[in-house]
């Protein structure tokens, strides 16, 4: 039983060729993830505790 046939390999190579122009997308996605983590660390605890009498202490100092 052959798991990968010739058509799959052909389609895979065509898709890889199509995505060659998107090499920077990894770095863009990484930057978006890091910025999201910083925003969540800064305001996340306050949003979660909004309307309560609890005090949030963010993990990052200075925020």
Contact map, one row per residue, 1 for C-alpha under 8 A:
111000000000000000000000000000000000000000000000000000000000000
111110000000000000000000000000000000000000000000000000000000000
111110000000000000000000000000000000000000000000000000000000000
011111011000000000000000000000000000000000000000000000000000000
011111111000000000000000000000000000000000000000000000000000000
000111111100000000000000000000000000000000000000000000000000000
000011111110000000000000000000000000000000000000000000000000000
000111111111000000000000000000000000000000000000000000000000000
000111111111100000000000000000000000000000000000000000000000000
000001111111110000000000000000000000000000000000000000000000000
000000111111111000000000000000000000000000000000000000000000000
000000011111111100000000000000000000000000000000000000000000000
000000001111111110000000000000000000000000000000000000000000000
000000000111111111000000000000000000000000000000000000000000000
000000000011111111100000000000000000000000000000000000000000000
000000000001111111110000000000000000000000000000000000000000000
000000000000111111110000000000000000000000000000000000000000000
000000000000011111111000000000000000000000000000000000000000000
000000000000001111111110000000000000000000000000000000000000000
000000000000000111111110000000000000000000000000000000000000000
000000000000000001111111000000000000000000000000000000000000000
000000000000000000111111100000000000000000000000000000000000000
000000000000000000111111110000000000000000000000000000000000000
000000000000000000001111111100000000000000000000000000000000000
000000000000000000000111111110000000000000000000000000000000000
000000000000000000000011111111000000000000000000000000000000000
000000000000000000000001111111100000000000000000000000000000000
000000000000000000000001111111110000000000000000000000000000000
000000000000000000000000111111111000000000000000000000000000000
000000000000000000000000011111111100000000000000000000000000000
000000000000000000000000001111111110000000000000000000000000000
000000000000000000000000000111111111000000000000000000000000000
000000000000000000000000000011111111100000000000000000000000000
000000000000000000000000000001111111110000000000000000000000000
000000000000000000000000000000111111111000000000000000000000000
000000000000000000000000000000011111111100000000000000000000000
000000000000000000000000000000001111111110000000000000000000000
000000000000000000000000000000000111111111000000000000000000000
000000000000000000000000000000000011111111110000000000000000000
000000000000000000000000000000000001111111111000000000000000000
000000000000000000000000000000000000111111111000000000000111000
000000000000000000000000000000000000011111111000000000000101001
000000000000000000000000000000000000001111111110000000000100000
000000000000000000000000000000000000001111111111000000000000000
000000000000000000000000000000000000000111111111100000011100000
000000000000000000000000000000000000000000111111110000010000000
000000000000000000000000000000000000000000111111110000000000000
000000000000000000000000000000000000000000011111110000000000000
000000000000000000000000000000000000000000001111111111110000000
000000000000000000000000000000000000000000000111111100000000000
000000000000000000000000000000000000000000000000111110000000000
000000000000000000000000000000000000000000000000111111000000000
000000000000000000000000000000000000000000000000101111100000000
000000000000000000000000000000000000000000000000100111110000000
000000000000000000000000000000000000000000000000100011111000000
000000000000000000000000000000000000000000001100100001111100000
000000000000000000000000000000000000000000001000000000111110000
000000000000000000000000000000000000000011101000000000011111101
000000000000000000000000000000000000000010000000000000001111100
000000000000000000000000000000000000000011000000000000000111111
000000000000000000000000000000000000000000000000000000000111111
000000000000000000000000000000000000000000000000000000000001111
000000000000000000000000000000000000000001000000000000000101111
